[in-house]
Each structure stands twice: as C-alpha cells, then as structure tokens.
Amino acid sequence: MKTLRSILPSNVESTGGPLDIEITGIAYDSRKVKKGNLFVALPGQHIDGCTFIFDALERGAAAIMLEGIRKNIEVSIVKVSDARKALSETAALFYDNPTKSLKLFGITGTKGKTTITYLVQSILRQAYGSAFRIGTIEYDLEIEKITAVNTTPESASIQEMSQKCLYNGIKNGVIEVSSHGLKNWRVKNLNFAVAAFTNLSLEHTEFHPDMEDYFNTKKKFFTEIESLNKPCIIGIDCDYGIRMAKECKEAGLKTKTVSVHNHDADYYCENLRMSGIGSDFQICTRNGEKNQCHLNIPGEYNVFNALMAAAMCTEAGVNNEYISAGILALKNVPGRLETIPNSSGINVVVDYAHSPDALKNVLTAMKEITKNKMITVFGCGGNRSREKRPIMGKVAYDYSDVVVVTSDNPRNEDPDEIIKQILSGISDDNTQKTVINDADRKVAINTALKLAKAGDTVVIAGKGHETGQYFSDRTVPFDDREIALSFFKVTEHD
C-alpha cells in the first residue's frame, strides 16, 4: 500500500489535509481517475489541468497535486513548484522505481529516433529474448501493444508501463525521447543504461523559440536527466552533433561518437554497399573490432541509424553476434520507406519525412534506385514550423522531377495558405519541372500515381504510419498506404 506521504516529491511547497491516506493510483487525465487516485493537475499549453479538478473529485480522487491555490477542495492537497517535475518523482516512488531494475535505452534527436528504437529492440530481442519499445508509432510492451498518444508519454505512464514489463520478466527497453518530453520532465527519474543523440535540424519552431533552445533542450538528456556515468552515444554527422559530443565530454560524461564516414569516430562504417533493398557494411570501432552487417532498409541515413543502435547496444554489453543478427532481423519500420506493393513496375514508398533534412535524405536514397522519374507528394503540418515550408518546397523541387504539393495535417491553418508558403520556396524561374498542387491529399496521391510509369518512383512523404488527418474541428481516417493500395487495386484490375 502506498500512502500520499510516501510518494511526496521533493518540490512540495505546502500540503493540506491528511497525508497518511492510501493512494490507489496516479492520474493526470481527469477522465481516467479511479477511486482513491492522486490527481495531478498539469499545466497545459492551452488548458490548465486545474480546470478538471472537480471532475477528478467526482470520479473519486482522494488527493490533488497542483501548482496553484484552489479553495473549496475537501480532499488532501499537495502544492508543488512544478507539477510535471513532481509527477515524474511521485510516479517513480509510487511504482517502486522499476527502471532501476531494467536496462533502459533512450534516444533523442530530430531524425532517426523511431528507426533506431526498432533496431535496438530487435537487437535486444536477439540478446535477451524480449524488449519493450516506447515511441512515435506505438508502445510495444511485448505483452501488449498500445496506440501511441505522444512520442514520449507522460512520466507516470512510462513508470507504469516499465513496472508492468518488469513484472512480466521483460527487463530491457528502449524509449524515444522527444524535446517535448525533455522540457516537460517526462523522462526524469528514469534510470537509463545508455543515452543517445542522433542529430539536430530545423523542426519544432512552434515549441522552441530558436535552434539554441532546441539544442539545449536535447542537451538536458545528458546533463540533467539521470544519465551521469552512463554511456552517451552522440552522432557527429551534423554540426550540432559535433558540438554535443564536445560539450558532453567537457561535462565529464562517458561520450562515444558515431559517424558513417568519419573514421575518427568511436563507431564508423567501412565497405558500405547500398542497393534498393538495403545495405551491407562493416561496423568498425577504434579498438579495431569489425562486425559485418546487412540492413534490410535502404538509404545511407539508415546505415547511420544502424550504427547508432549498434553503438548503444555495444556500450551496454551486447555481443557483436546479437547486434548483426538484430540488424538483419528487422525487415521494415512502419511508415519509414515503406514499400507499397504493385504489379505496375512503379516504386512507391510512404515515409514520415516531415523536415527538410529528412525529406532530402529520403529523396536522395530513392533517387539512387530510380530508373526514370522521381515524383514526390508532400505537404507541411499546420501549427508547426512555418520556417521550414519554403525550404521543403525547394528540397522537393531540387530532388524530384515532378512535385505534387498537398495538405499534411492542416490543424487550425488554411491548407491553401500552407501550400502557398511551400510553393514560395520554388522560384518563378524554375519552370522546367512539373509542379502540381491540390489541397485534397487523396486526390494529390492519386494524381501522382496516375502520372507514374514503370521505372518511376513515387515518394508519399510526411505522414508515414499515421492513420488520421487532423483538421481544426475534426480528425478523419486517413492512411497514405491505404490510399496508394486502393489506387492499384482499382487500376490493376480494370
């Protein structure tokens, strides 16, 4: 039995009411409160959790944790200086700090997190038989799969899932660590065996005022989260990675670097041979070790992802044989260069790429295996980084023969205005290529597929694994993969 007193965080400012009451669980969503729960009222970007206190009380909350002052509450109250930080500590205490008994891997960075978590999970399964994975696509606990709400869930959810995995004998896990998760203390009080940084590029400007804030938020994973004296794996194939490695070393952290081509890195690649179906390469280390690997996912950037996964697992004590076997065992990642089967000879892939660098990486990888034309369908999300829109327009134009600009998730913005901003990145002089725009994403995808002929490649970018399209007033079922499959189902049977 846990009492309220036994799970009080260190940043308590004041309390009211009895503290030796039993707490049956922790909830931060009033709709999920059960009798005897502690309800933690989290401040939000748009709505303060305190708004839902009385809803939580009606559902049986036994105590309330909050930042502000509220009157007329007839249960125990815990006032804290930072509710999110308090939730992280309280949840760890309530669930008995399960990650102290786990081997937990964490990955942050702009690109590559999802694929790396899949690779790490695959390697850990080879080495230990099971491993859970928490990230953008889903929360795969081995014993159950949960639809992902956030890339990095709230701290209480992570602690609860970790305890469930530990109870079921699953002692290894990997988590995608987003900048939202870091700023909101969702991974504080987790005990990481390894922490990793992939790269940093223009993204999330709606959340970070500038790139310096974005970088410093990522850096928190190594300097402010419980990772001291644990291996820090840093990708140095971008300038921010070089800086991150330097600052981690200066902070006295055990820092290991990763690069595809830089042989001064602690982990690098040799004898790389790439094709449309994957890559063969050797993972090399500074101490002279070499490990031959085959990766079933094409693209040099995915070789980097494999190197990152290998470095993380090696530093955690996993043998080379399990690393190469785990990399080989992963066949694909949903919505990441996911191939759409067809008998028309058209290479169709769906990818989550929604930043300039990610789109460039995907188009570069696919260009190498395209016999004829490269056709790209993409849009940009509403209420997200406006600065990247013209840049993505330019990237798509520079690396494609045909560009079809459409909607992504418009959210609260005008889809046509977003498209206009994307098109502003394509200068008026550039008329030698075909540029089409249609705000209806289904029409845009079908237009691209109708234009394609055998030997062409169609890249449908931006949404990847997503199964909904988000508008200001509604979410509609929408899956790029299903749209493309339906197109071929009709045209190939006409």
Order of alpha helices (4+ residues) and beta strands (2+ residues): beta-beta-beta-beta-beta-alpha-beta-beta-alpha-beta-alpha-beta-beta-beta-alpha-beta-alpha-beta-alpha-beta-alpha-beta-beta-beta-beta-alpha-alpha-beta-beta-alpha-beta-alpha-beta-alpha-beta-alpha-beta-beta-beta-alpha
